[in-house]
Amino acid sequence: MAVPKKKTSKSRKNMRRAHDFLTAPAASTCPQCKAPKLPHRACPSCGTYKGKEVIKAEDL
């Protein structure tokens, strides 16, 4: 069985775990209705993308 020769220090342990954190998804605002939406996706509240209606507002 493999056993470490030296104890891993707190600094080295934390440096290894430096990238293991969650980030909140980026949110932008819809230019039409000013509702928050994910970038490069159609707005869930008004159904527009780049100024064009891609999802009908009645379906939402």
MDTraj code that builds the backbone (N, CA, C; nanometers):
import mdtraj as md
import numpy as np

residues = "MET ALA VAL PRO LYS LYS LYS THR SER LYS SER ARG LYS ASN MET ARG ARG ALA HIS ASP PHE LEU THR ALA PRO ALA ALA SER THR CYS PRO GLN CYS LYS ALA PRO LYS LEU PRO HIS ARG ALA CYS PRO SER CYS GLY THR TYR LYS GLY LYS GLU VAL ILE LYS ALA GLU ASP LEU".split()
xyz = np.array([
    [0.0836, -0.1173, 0.0000],
    [0.0000, 0.0000, 0.0000],
    [0.0887, 0.1245, 0.0000],
    [0.0508, 0.2222, -0.0814],
    [0.1300, 0.3445, -0.0908],
    [0.1017, 0.4345, 0.0285],
    [0.2070, 0.4772, 0.0947],
    [0.1951, 0.5640, 0.2110],
    [0.2816, 0.6867, 0.1853],
    [0.2300, 0.8071, 0.2087],
    [0.3119, 0.9254, 0.1860],
    [0.4282, 0.9326, 0.2836],
    [0.5421, 0.9776, 0.2326],
    [0.6614, 0.9855, 0.3162],
    [0.6569, 1.1062, 0.4091],
    [0.5972, 1.2163, 0.3623],
    [0.5886, 1.3379, 0.4422],
    [0.4438, 1.3848, 0.4465],
    [0.4111, 1.4558, 0.5531],
    [0.2768, 1.5112, 0.5679],
    [0.2566, 1.6241, 0.4665],
    [0.1391, 1.6275, 0.4027],
    [0.1067, 1.7361, 0.3116],
    [0.0713, 1.8592, 0.3940],
    [0.1411, 1.9672, 0.3696],
    [0.1195, 2.0882, 0.4484],
    [-0.0150, 2.1523, 0.4127],
    [-0.0629, 2.2392, 0.5007],
    [-0.1893, 2.3086, 0.4769],
    [-0.1804, 2.3957, 0.3526],
    [-0.0639, 2.4562, 0.3329],
    [-0.0451, 2.5427, 0.2167],
    [-0.0540, 2.4624, 0.0869],
    [0.0153, 2.3502, 0.0814],
    [0.0132, 2.2683, -0.0395],
    [-0.1249, 2.2097, -0.0640],
    [-0.1922, 2.1685, 0.0419],
    [-0.3269, 2.1135, 0.0303],
    [-0.4225, 2.2191, -0.0255],
    [-0.4124, 2.3435, 0.0268],
    [-0.5013, 2.4489, -0.0185],
    [-0.4683, 2.4951, -0.1602],
    [-0.3397, 2.4900, -0.1990],
    [-0.3042, 2.5254, -0.3359],
    [-0.3614, 2.4227, -0.4337],
    [-0.3633, 2.2971, -0.3945],
    [-0.4192, 2.1930, -0.4797],
    [-0.5689, 2.2123, -0.4963],
    [-0.6346, 2.2586, -0.3920],
    [-0.7796, 2.2755, -0.3948],
    [-0.8229, 2.4137, -0.4422],
    [-0.7312, 2.4937, -0.4916],
    [-0.7620, 2.6327, -0.5262],
    [-0.8669, 2.6434, -0.6366],
    [-0.8736, 2.5462, -0.7278],
    [-0.9682, 2.5540, -0.8385],
    [-1.0974, 2.4790, -0.8100],
    [-1.1105, 2.4191, -0.6924],
    [-1.2294, 2.3409, -0.6600],
    [-1.3347, 2.4268, -0.5915],
    [-1.3842, 2.5269, -0.6589],
    [-1.4883, 2.6097, -0.6013],
    [-1.5943, 2.6358, -0.7073],
    [-1.7130, 2.6696, -0.6644],
    [-1.8236, 2.6944, -0.7549],
    [-1.8277, 2.8428, -0.7919],
    [-1.8609, 2.8688, -0.9162],
    [-1.8788, 3.0064, -0.9597],
    [-2.0232, 3.0242, -1.0042],
    [-2.0783, 3.1388, -0.9761],
    [-2.2153, 3.1683, -1.0175],
    [-2.2180, 3.1913, -1.1685],
    [-2.3233, 3.1452, -1.2369],
    [-2.3297, 3.1684, -1.3805],
    [-2.3438, 3.3176, -1.4109],
    [-2.2818, 3.3600, -1.5184],
    [-2.2879, 3.5011, -1.5567],
    [-2.4282, 3.5346, -1.6044],
    [-2.4768, 3.6505, -1.5675],
    [-2.6100, 3.6936, -1.6094],
    [-2.5984, 3.8288, -1.6770],
    [-2.6704, 3.8431, -1.7874],
    [-2.6786, 3.9718, -1.8545],
    [-2.8243, 4.0144, -1.8550],
    [-2.8498, 4.1346, -1.8988],
    [-2.9882, 4.1831, -1.9007],
    [-3.0391, 4.1831, -2.0439],
    [-3.1648, 4.1547, -2.0580],
    [-3.2300, 4.1541, -2.1888],
    [-3.2479, 4.2991, -2.2339],
    [-3.2080, 4.3337, -2.3566],
    [-3.2249, 4.4729, -2.4012],
    [-3.3708, 4.5112, -2.4226],
    [-3.4586, 4.4133, -2.4438],
    [-3.5999, 4.4428, -2.4674],
    [-3.6751, 4.4672, -2.3372],
    [-3.6693, 4.3682, -2.2456],
    [-3.7527, 4.3756, -2.1246],
    [-3.6720, 4.3979, -1.9972],
    [-3.5395, 4.4053, -2.0086],
    [-3.4490, 4.4296, -1.8952],
    [-3.4528, 4.3190, -1.7893],
    [-3.4979, 4.2005, -1.8246],
    [-3.4993, 4.0872, -1.7318],
    [-3.3638, 4.0180, -1.7367],
    [-3.3197, 3.9555, -1.6270],
    [-3.1913, 3.8840, -1.6313],
    [-3.2026, 3.7583, -1.7172],
    [-3.0975, 3.7328, -1.7945],
    [-3.0946, 3.6140, -1.8805],
    [-2.9511, 3.5671, -1.8947],
    [-2.9325, 3.4446, -1.9356],
    [-2.7998, 3.3906, -1.9604],
    [-2.7487, 3.4432, -2.0942],
    [-2.6192, 3.4714, -2.1054],
    [-2.5673, 3.5228, -2.2315],
    [-2.5781, 3.4202, -2.3440],
    [-2.5983, 3.4682, -2.4655],
    [-2.6062, 3.3871, -2.5878],
    [-2.7244, 3.2920, -2.5846],
    [-2.8311, 3.3299, -2.5169],
    [-2.9526, 3.2492, -2.5118],
    [-3.0728, 3.3412, -2.5257],
    [-3.1847, 3.2850, -2.5698],
    [-3.3066, 3.3637, -2.5821],
    [-3.3569, 3.4020, -2.4437],
    [-3.4193, 3.5173, -2.4348],
    [-3.4718, 3.5663, -2.3071],
    [-3.5910, 3.4805, -2.2668],
    [-3.5920, 3.4262, -2.1448],
    [-3.7035, 3.3412, -2.1046],
    [-3.8331, 3.4182, -2.0784],
    [-3.8252, 3.5494, -2.0551],
    [-3.9479, 3.6223, -2.0235],
    [-4.0154, 3.6798, -2.1487],
    [-3.9375, 3.7323, -2.2444],
    [-4.0019, 3.7903, -2.3633],
    [-3.9777, 3.7084, -2.4905],
    [-3.8824, 3.6151, -2.4894],
    [-3.8612, 3.5258, -2.6032],
    [-3.7827, 3.5855, -2.7178],
    [-3.7055, 3.6922, -2.6949],
    [-3.6290, 3.7524, -2.8029],
    [-3.4815, 3.7166, -2.7921],
    [-3.4145, 3.7190, -2.9074],
    [-3.2704, 3.6990, -2.9124],
    [-3.2162, 3.7884, -3.0220],
    [-3.1223, 3.8758, -2.9879],
    [-3.0633, 3.9724, -3.0803],
    [-3.1700, 4.0564, -3.1498],
    [-3.2707, 4.0970, -3.0747],
    [-3.3739, 4.1854, -3.1277],
    [-3.4830, 4.1172, -3.2070],
    [-3.4769, 3.9848, -3.2260],
    [-3.5791, 3.9132, -3.3013],
    [-3.6525, 3.8179, -3.2088],
    [-3.7817, 3.8008, -3.2325],
    [-3.8607, 3.7082, -3.1505],
    [-3.8372, 3.5664, -3.2024],
    [-3.7791, 3.4819, -3.1186],
    [-3.7504, 3.3447, -3.1586],
    [-3.8430, 3.2457, -3.0876],
    [-3.8987, 3.2854, -2.9739],
    [-3.9959, 3.2028, -2.9026],
    [-4.1203, 3.2890, -2.8869],
    [-4.2354, 3.2317, -2.9170],
    [-4.3585, 3.3102, -2.9046],
    [-4.3846, 3.3418, -2.7593],
    [-4.4297, 3.4624, -2.7323],
    [-4.4544, 3.5079, -2.5950],
    [-4.5709, 3.4332, -2.5323],
    [-4.6649, 3.3808, -2.6139],
    [-4.7793, 3.3057, -2.5598],
    [-4.7346, 3.1705, -2.5044],
    [-4.6261, 3.1141, -2.5604],
    [-4.5783, 2.9825, -2.5161],
    [-4.5118, 2.9913, -2.3785],
    [-4.4680, 3.1106, -2.3395],
    [-4.3966, 3.1262, -2.2124],
    [-4.4948, 3.1418, -2.1062],
])
top = md.Topology()
chain = top.add_chain()
for i, resn in enumerate(residues, 1):
    res = top.add_residue(resn, chain, resSeq=i)
    for name in ("N", "CA", "C"):
        top.add_atom(name, md.element.get_by_symbol(name[0]), res)
traj = md.Trajectory(xyz[None], top)
